Amino acid sequence: MFFKKDIIFMDYASGTPIDKSVLKEMNKFFSNNFFNPGSIYSEGVYVKSVLEDSRRDIAEFLSARPKEIIFTEGGTEANNLVIRGLVSSWNNKNKEGIPHIITSKIEHSSILKTCIDLENKGIIDVDYINVNSDGVLDTKELKNKIRKNTILVSIGYVNGEIGIIQDVRSIAKSIRHYRKINKSELPYFHTDAVQATNYLDINVQKLGVDFMTINGSKIYGPKKIAILYKKLEIKIDPIITGGEQEFGFRAGTENIPYIVGLSKALSVTRSNRKIELSRLKKLQEYMETLLVKNISNNFIINGNNSDRIPNIVNLSIDGLPNEEIVLRLDAKRIKVSVKSACNSGDHNDSHVIKSLRDLNTQSIRFSFGRNTTRNDIDYVVKTMSNIINDMNKTKEKYL
């Protein structure tokens, strides 16, 4: 069991608990094998070998080469390294004009805010591609936006708020076609696969990506450790400078316990994927059926008409404030969220839901994990129904 019995946790998309087998592997390197992998004495050499074994195992999992795996402190840093590192590298070679980047309106804040920051400083041009009412990218618009100075297309594999799966392979194919026709190595293609790793194929060769981000905190591994896959031939500049760790792309002593934990978490995820995919899909369908039967207000299940990962149910409920519902659920020991945890300090509605429609832009996200059961869902939906019925009695104060 991950949690105390008095908690029903339904916010796995924000962060997962560390798997016991992962923690067991990590504990080997906190007190006994604490040595710096840059040291040349035998203990340091051993720790260095553990680092490179982990890198090799992760590379094999992704169908990549070990030198294409860069460890960073988190997914946000990895995403920044792609964008800022590539922009810096391009600017060093091109003294005229500014580079162009394409992304979508529903990307994670580490992508959007980085692009907005660089755009506001006049360092890059950006096109933000629209999505339809289910969150699916307009691939035709994306193709039409590619220019000669487009250096990067960054599209998330899975949206962490509504669970929508983008057709990464198709996007990669369009980019390769553009390169071939224009005899260019640009643009490169990056996907943030943080929310996809538990449930989808992340073979970089099959996906056709040049960069990919994976985060330990979403796969029952430790927080503050992530991977940036970078195709070996691509040149980027570091954004954290100092030592020559991580092939010169990320200075700083490598966090061996966390890297070992991330490698183990990926291994466990690979073993559990098919079983969890099937189990959680049944729970997702079960919850949505119960909601239809038990919730009195009109509501929208965001993204349910398109391909989704199986552990997210995102609702927009008519006439009632989402934060009030979430706080009332919390009082009943149910833990859910209103948007991505990275945006929880922003009191505006989710930018993702706003991109889907003009009205009813508030939402509540339920996300399941390895510990979620049908009994949990029964209790959650029953509690939700009671809360909504109670709130409807004093609905005037919310309007």
C-alpha positions in Angstrom: 0.0 0.0 0.0 1.3 3.5 -0.9 -1.0 5.5 1.3 -2.8 5.6 4.7 -6.2 3.9 4.5 -7.9 7.3 5.2 -6.7 8.8 2.0 -8.1 8.2 -1.5 -5.5 9.6 -3.8 -6.6 10.5 -7.4 -3.9 12.9 -8.4 -1.3 10.5 -9.9 -0.8 12.8 -12.9 0.7 15.4 -10.6 3.1 12.9 -8.9 3.4 9.3 -8.1 4.7 7.6 -4.9 8.0 5.9 -5.1 7.7 2.2 -5.8 9.1 0.0 -3.0 11.4 -1.8 -5.3 12.7 1.5 -6.6 13.3 2.9 -3.1 15.2 -0.3 -2.2 17.6 0.2 -5.2 18.0 3.9 -4.3 18.8 3.1 -0.6 22.0 1.3 -1.7 23.5 4.6 -2.8 22.6 7.1 0.0 25.0 6.2 2.8 27.2 3.3 1.6 28.0 4.2 -2.0 27.8 8.0 -1.7 31.0 8.6 -3.7 31.4 11.1 -6.5 31.4 9.4 -9.9 34.0 11.8 -11.1 36.6 10.5 -8.6 39.4 8.2 -9.8 39.8 6.0 -6.7 38.1 2.6 -6.8 34.9 3.6 -5.0 34.3 6.5 -7.4 35.1 4.3 -10.4 32.4 1.8 -9.1 29.8 4.5 -8.8 30.7 5.8 -12.2 30.1 2.3 -13.6 26.6 2.2 -11.9 25.8 5.6 -13.5 26.8 4.3 -17.0 25.0 1.0 -16.4 21.8 2.9 -15.7 22.3 5.1 -18.7 22.8 2.0 -20.9 19.7 0.3 -19.5 17.6 3.4 -20.1 18.9 3.8 -23.6 18.0 0.2 -24.3 14.5 0.9 -23.0 14.1 3.8 -25.4 16.0 2.2 -28.4 18.6 4.9 -28.1 22.3 5.1 -27.7 23.8 5.6 -24.2 25.4 8.9 -25.3 21.9 10.2 -26.3 20.7 10.0 -22.7 21.2 13.2 -20.6 20.2 13.3 -16.9 18.7 16.5 -15.6 17.1 17.6 -12.4 13.6 17.4 -13.7 11.3 17.6 -16.7 11.2 21.4 -16.6 14.9 21.6 -16.9 15.0 19.1 -19.7 12.4 21.0 -21.7 14.3 24.2 -21.1 17.6 22.6 -22.2 16.0 21.6 -25.5 14.6 25.0 -26.3 17.2 27.4 -24.9 20.1 25.1 -25.8 19.0 24.8 -29.4 18.2 28.5 -29.7 21.6 29.4 -28.4 23.3 27.0 -30.7 21.4 28.3 -33.7 22.2 31.9 -32.8 25.9 31.2 -32.5 25.9 30.0 -36.2 23.4 32.5 -37.6 24.2 36.2 -37.0 21.1 37.5 -38.9 17.4 36.8 -38.3 15.9 35.0 -35.4 14.9 31.3 -35.1 11.3 30.1 -35.2 9.6 27.5 -33.0 6.3 25.7 -33.3 4.4 24.4 -30.3 0.7 24.0 -29.4 -1.6 26.0 -27.1 -2.0 23.2 -24.6 1.6 22.4 -23.9 3.0 22.1 -20.4 4.0 25.4 -18.8 7.7 24.5 -19.0 7.3 24.6 -22.8 4.8 27.5 -23.2 6.4 29.9 -20.6 9.9 29.3 -22.0 8.7 30.1 -25.5 6.8 33.1 -24.3 9.8 34.4 -22.3 12.1 34.1 -25.3 9.5 35.5 -27.7 8.9 38.6 -25.4 12.6 39.2 -25.4 12.7 39.2 -29.2 15.0 36.1 -29.3 12.6 33.8 -31.2 9.3 33.8 -33.2 6.7 31.3 -32.1 3.5 29.8 -33.6 1.1 28.3 -31.1 -1.0 25.7 -33.0 -4.7 25.3 -32.2 -6.5 22.2 -31.0 -10.1 21.1 -31.5 -12.7 20.8 -28.8 -11.2 17.4 -27.7 -7.7 18.7 -27.5 -6.4 17.2 -30.8 -3.8 19.1 -32.6 -4.5 20.7 -36.0 -1.7 18.9 -38.0 -2.6 20.7 -41.2 -2.0 24.1 -39.5 1.3 22.8 -38.1 2.6 21.8 -41.5 1.6 25.1 -42.9 3.5 27.0 -40.2 6.9 25.5 -40.9 9.4 28.0 -42.3 13.0 28.0 -43.5 14.1 29.3 -40.0 11.9 26.9 -38.0 14.4 25.1 -35.8 12.1 23.2 -33.5 8.6 21.7 -33.3 7.7 20.8 -29.7 4.5 18.8 -29.2 3.6 16.9 -26.1 2.9 13.2 -26.6 0.2 13.2 -23.9 -1.5 16.2 -22.3 -1.3 15.9 -18.6 -4.6 17.6 -17.8 -7.0 15.8 -20.2 -4.9 12.8 -21.2 -5.2 13.3 -24.9 -2.7 11.4 -27.1 -1.2 13.4 -30.0 -0.2 11.5 -33.2 3.5 11.9 -32.6 4.4 9.5 -35.4 2.4 11.4 -38.0 3.9 14.7 -36.9 7.4 13.3 -37.2 6.6 12.0 -40.6 5.4 15.4 -41.8 8.6 17.0 -40.4 10.8 14.4 -42.2 8.9 15.1 -45.4 9.6 18.8 -45.1 13.3 18.1 -44.5 13.6 15.9 -47.5 11.8 18.3 -49.9 13.8 21.3 -48.6 17.1 19.4 -48.2 17.4 20.6 -44.6 18.2 19.0 -41.3 15.7 21.4 -39.7 13.3 21.6 -38.0 14.0 19.1 -35.1 11.1 17.5 -33.3 10.8 17.3 -29.5 8.1 15.6 -27.5 7.4 15.8 -23.8 6.6 12.2 -23.0 6.3 12.7 -19.2 2.6 11.6 -19.0 3.0 9.0 -21.8 5.8 6.8 -20.2 3.5 4.6 -18.1 1.1 3.7 -20.9 2.5 4.2 -24.4 5.4 3.1 -26.6 8.3 5.4 -26.1 10.7 3.9 -28.6 12.4 6.9 -30.1 13.1 5.2 -33.4 9.5 4.2 -33.9 8.3 7.7 -32.8 10.7 9.5 -35.1 11.6 12.2 -32.5 14.9 14.0 -32.2 14.4 15.0 -28.5 12.2 13.4 -25.8 11.6 14.2 -22.1 10.9 11.6 -19.4 10.4 12.4 -15.7 10.9 10.1 -12.7 8.1 11.7 -10.6 5.4 10.4 -12.9 6.5 6.8 -13.1 6.8 5.8 -9.5 10.4 7.0 -9.3 12.0 9.8 -7.4 11.2 13.5 -8.0 13.8 15.9 -9.3 15.3 13.5 -11.8 14.6 13.3 -15.5 15.9 12.2 -18.9 16.4 14.2 -22.0 16.9 12.0 -25.0 18.9 14.0 -27.6 19.8 12.5 -31.0 23.6 12.3 -31.0 24.2 14.4 -34.1 22.3 17.4 -32.9 24.2 20.3 -31.4 22.8 22.3 -28.5 24.4 24.6 -25.9 24.3 23.8 -22.2 22.1 26.1 -20.0 23.9 25.1 -16.8 27.6 25.4 -17.1 30.5 24.2 -14.9 32.0 20.8 -15.1 31.8 18.4 -18.1 29.3 16.0 -16.6 26.6 14.6 -19.0 28.8 15.0 -22.0 29.1 18.7 -21.3 25.4 19.3 -21.6 24.5 19.5 -17.9 27.1 20.5 -15.4 26.9 19.3 -11.8 27.6 16.0 -10.0 25.2 13.3 -11.1 22.6 12.3 -8.5 23.4 8.5 -8.4 20.6 7.4 -6.1 18.0 9.2 -8.2 19.4 8.0 -11.5 19.4 4.4 -10.2 15.8 4.9 -9.0 14.7 6.3 -12.4 16.3 3.4 -14.2 14.5 0.9 -11.9 11.2 2.7 -12.2 11.4 2.5 -16.0 12.1 -1.3 -15.7 9.0 -1.8 -13.4 6.9 0.4 -15.7 7.9 -1.8 -18.7 6.9 -4.9 -16.8 3.6 -3.6 -15.6 2.5 -1.6 -18.7 0.1 -4.1 -20.4 -1.6 -5.1 -17.2 -2.0 -1.6 -15.9 -3.2 -0.3 -19.3 -6.0 -2.8 -19.3 -7.0 -2.4 -15.7 -7.0 1.4 -15.7 -9.0 1.5 -18.9 -11.7 -0.5 -17.2 -11.7 1.9 -14.2 -11.8 4.9 -16.5 -14.9 3.6 -18.3 -16.5 2.5 -15.0 -16.1 6.0 -13.5 -17.4 7.7 -16.5 -20.5 5.5 -16.6 -21.1 6.1 -12.9 -20.8 9.9 -13.4 -23.4 9.9 -16.0 -25.8 8.0 -13.7 -25.1 10.0 -10.5 -24.2 13.6 -11.3 -27.2 15.8 -11.6 -25.6 18.9 -13.3 -24.6 18.9 -16.9 -21.0 18.2 -17.4 -18.4 17.6 -20.0 -15.8 14.8 -19.9 -12.9 16.7 -21.6 -11.3 14.8 -24.4 -13.4 11.7 -24.2 -14.1 11.6 -28.0 -10.4 11.1 -28.8 -7.6 8.7 -27.9 -6.6 9.2 -24.2 -4.4 7.5 -21.7 -6.4 5.4 -19.3 -5.8 7.0 -16.0 -7.3 10.5 -16.5 -10.9 11.7 -16.2 -11.3 15.5 -16.6 -14.7 17.1 -15.9 -16.1 20.5 -16.5 -19.3 20.8 -14.5 -21.9 23.5 -15.3 -22.7 26.2 -12.7 -20.4 25.3 -9.9 -16.8 26.4 -9.0 -14.3 23.7 -9.5 -12.1 24.7 -6.6 -15.0 24.6 -4.1 -15.7 21.0 -5.2 -12.1 20.0 -4.9 -11.9 21.5 -1.4 -15.0 19.7 -0.4 -13.7 16.5 -1.8 -10.5 17.0 0.2 -12.5 17.3 3.4 -13.8 13.9 2.6 -10.2 12.6 2.2 -10.3 12.5 -1.6 -7.3 14.1 -3.3 -7.8 15.5 -6.8 -6.7 18.6 -8.8 -8.1 21.5 -10.8 -5.2 21.7 -13.3 -1.6 20.7 -13.7 0.3 21.0 -10.4 2.9 23.2 -12.1 0.2 25.8 -12.6 -1.6 25.4 -9.2 -0.4 28.9 -8.1 -2.1 30.4 -11.1 -5.7 31.2 -10.1 -7.0 31.5 -13.6 -8.8 28.7 -15.4 -6.6 26.1 -17.1 -5.1 27.3 -20.3 -5.7 23.8 -21.7 -9.5 23.9 -21.1 -9.6 27.4 -22.4 -8.1 26.2 -25.6 -11.0 23.7 -26.0 -13.9 26.1 -25.7 -15.1 29.6 -24.8 -17.6 28.6 -22.0 -17.4 26.2 -19.0 -13.6 26.4 -18.8 -13.2 25.3 -15.2 -12.3 21.6 -14.7 -11.5 18.9 -12.2 -9.0 16.2 -12.9 -9.2 12.7 -11.5 -6.1 10.6 -12.2 -5.7 7.0 -11.3 -2.7 4.8 -10.5 -1.5 1.5 -9.3 -3.3 1.7 -6.0 -6.7 2.8 -7.4 -9.7 0.4 -7.0 -13.3 0.2 -8.1 -14.2 0.8 -4.4 -12.3 4.1 -4.5 -14.3 5.2 -7.6 -17.6 4.2 -6.0 -16.8 6.3 -3.0 -15.6 9.2 -5.0 -18.6 9.4 -7.3 -21.0 9.0 -4.5 -19.3 11.7 -2.5 -19.2 14.0 -5.6 -22.9 13.5 -6.1 -23.7 14.5 -2.5 -21.4 17.5 -2.7 -22.9 18.7 -6.0 -26.5 18.3 -4.7 -25.6 20.2 -1.6 -24.0 23.0 -3.6 -26.9 23.2 -5.9 -29.1 24.2 -2.9 -27.2 27.4 -2.5 -26.2 27.8 -6.2 -27.0 31.5 -6.3 -23.9 32.4 -4.4 -21.7 30.8 -7.0 -23.3 32.7 -10.0 
